[in-house]
Amino acid sequence: MTVADRCDRCGAQAYVRVQLPSGELFFCAHHARAHSEAFSSVATHVQDETDRLLAEHGAGSAARG
C-alpha cells in the first residue's frame, strides 16, 4: 500500500486493505481494529501493514515531541 491509499471511514492513511467478493475497503489502523469483527467473516483476503506504523514512527515518538 502507498501513502495515497486512504481509509474509507476517515481519510487517514490506510494500513489495512480488505478484499471482499464485491470489491475492497481500506482502513487506517484504528478503523481496522474497530471493524475487524464485521469484515473478518466476509473478507477473501486481508492485507495488514499496521506493523509499518512502528517502523515509520518509532515507539514513543509522540512522547519525545
Secondary structure in CASP SS format (residue, H / E / C, confidence):
PFRMAT SS
TARGET T0000
AUTHOR 0000-0000-0000
METHOD secondary structure of the structure
MODEL  1
M C 1.00
T C 1.00
V C 1.00
A C 1.00
D C 1.00
R E 1.00
C C 1.00
D C 1.00
R C 1.00
C C 1.00
G C 1.00
A C 1.00
Q E 1.00
A C 1.00
Y C 1.00
V E 1.00
R E 1.00
V E 1.00
Q E 1.00
L E 1.00
P C 1.00
S C 1.00
G E 1.00
E E 1.00
L E 1.00
F E 1.00
F E 1.00
C C 1.00
A H 1.00
H H 1.00
H H 1.00
A H 1.00
R H 1.00
A H 1.00
H H 1.00
S H 1.00
E H 1.00
A H 1.00
F H 1.00
S H 1.00
S C 1.00
V C 1.00
A C 1.00
T C 1.00
H E 1.00
V E 1.00
Q E 1.00
D E 1.00
E C 1.00
T C 1.00
D H 1.00
R H 1.00
L H 1.00
L H 1.00
A H 1.00
E H 1.00
H H 1.00
G C 1.00
A C 1.00
G C 1.00
S H 1.00
A H 1.00
A H 1.00
R H 1.00
G C 1.00
END
